[in-house]
Amino acid sequence: MSEAFRDNAAQSRFELAVDGHTAFVVYRKTPDTITLVHTEVPPELGGRGIGSKLARAVLDAVRAQKIKLVVKCEFLQGFMKKHPEYDDLLG
């Protein structure tokens, strides 16, 4: 499985390309806050843990930017409930 994570700022989304498909998280950004709005994983990637890999990559990227986080996406809210190590990011 080949993977590539990137911040596609032009489309305001984090992307994880896997085997020719792209899973993504749409965001809105201000100078000191990022709001994660929606996560989408193509059906072709379902059941492979891609959503969780994407969530970890996104949250690690947010941590590296040292900005506060607001999570509107239900998938990411659920992920964060299971992974309290990311609670410090919340604004």
C-alpha positions as CSV (number, residue, x, y, z in Angstrom):
1,M,0.0,0.0,0.0
2,S,1.5,3.3,-1.0
3,E,0.4,6.4,1.0
4,A,1.1,10.2,0.7
5,F,-0.2,12.8,3.2
6,R,-0.3,16.5,2.4
7,D,-2.0,19.8,3.3
8,N,-3.7,20.9,0.1
9,A,-4.1,24.6,1.2
10,A,-5.5,25.6,-2.2
11,Q,-8.6,23.3,-1.5
12,S,-8.5,23.8,2.3
13,R,-8.1,20.1,3.0
14,F,-5.7,17.6,4.3
15,E,-5.3,14.6,1.9
16,L,-4.1,11.1,2.2
17,A,-3.6,9.4,-1.1
18,V,-3.8,5.6,-1.0
19,D,-3.6,3.2,-3.9
20,G,-4.9,5.8,-6.4
21,H,-7.7,7.1,-4.2
22,T,-7.8,10.2,-1.9
23,A,-9.3,10.4,1.6
24,F,-9.5,14.0,2.9
25,V,-10.5,16.3,5.8
26,V,-11.9,19.7,4.8
27,Y,-10.9,22.6,7.1
28,R,-11.4,26.3,7.7
29,K,-8.4,28.2,9.0
30,T,-7.8,31.5,10.8
31,P,-4.4,32.7,11.9
32,D,-4.7,31.0,15.3
33,T,-7.4,28.3,14.8
34,I,-8.2,25.5,12.5
35,T,-11.8,24.0,12.3
36,L,-12.1,20.5,10.9
37,V,-15.4,20.3,9.1
38,H,-15.8,17.1,7.2
39,T,-13.9,13.8,6.6
40,E,-14.4,11.7,3.5
41,V,-12.9,8.3,2.8
42,P,-13.7,6.7,-0.6
43,P,-15.6,3.4,-0.5
44,E,-12.7,1.7,-2.2
45,L,-10.6,2.4,1.0
46,G,-13.3,1.4,3.5
47,G,-12.5,-1.1,6.2
48,R,-8.7,-0.6,6.0
49,G,-8.2,1.9,8.8
50,I,-7.6,4.7,6.4
51,G,-9.9,7.1,8.3
52,S,-7.9,6.6,11.5
53,K,-4.6,7.0,9.7
54,L,-5.8,10.2,8.2
55,A,-7.1,11.4,11.5
56,R,-3.7,10.8,13.2
57,A,-1.9,12.6,10.4
58,V,-4.2,15.6,10.5
59,L,-4.0,16.0,14.3
60,D,-0.2,15.6,14.2
61,A,-0.1,18.3,11.5
62,V,-2.3,20.6,13.6
63,R,0.0,20.0,16.6
64,A,3.0,20.9,14.5
65,Q,1.4,24.2,13.5
66,K,0.8,25.2,17.1
67,I,-2.7,26.4,16.5
68,K,-5.9,25.6,18.4
69,L,-8.4,23.1,17.1
70,V,-12.2,23.1,16.7
71,V,-13.7,19.8,15.5
72,K,-17.1,19.9,13.8
73,C,-16.7,16.6,12.0
74,E,-18.5,13.7,13.7
75,F,-15.9,11.1,12.6
76,L,-13.1,13.2,14.1
77,Q,-15.1,13.9,17.3
78,G,-15.5,10.1,17.7
79,F,-11.8,9.5,17.0
80,M,-10.7,12.1,19.6
81,K,-13.0,10.5,22.2
82,K,-11.0,7.3,21.8
83,H,-7.7,9.1,21.7
84,P,-7.5,11.6,24.6
85,E,-3.8,12.2,23.8
86,Y,-5.0,14.8,21.3
87,D,-7.2,16.7,23.8
88,D,-4.6,19.4,24.3
89,L,-5.2,20.6,20.8
90,L,-8.8,21.7,21.5
91,G,-9.4,25.5,21.6
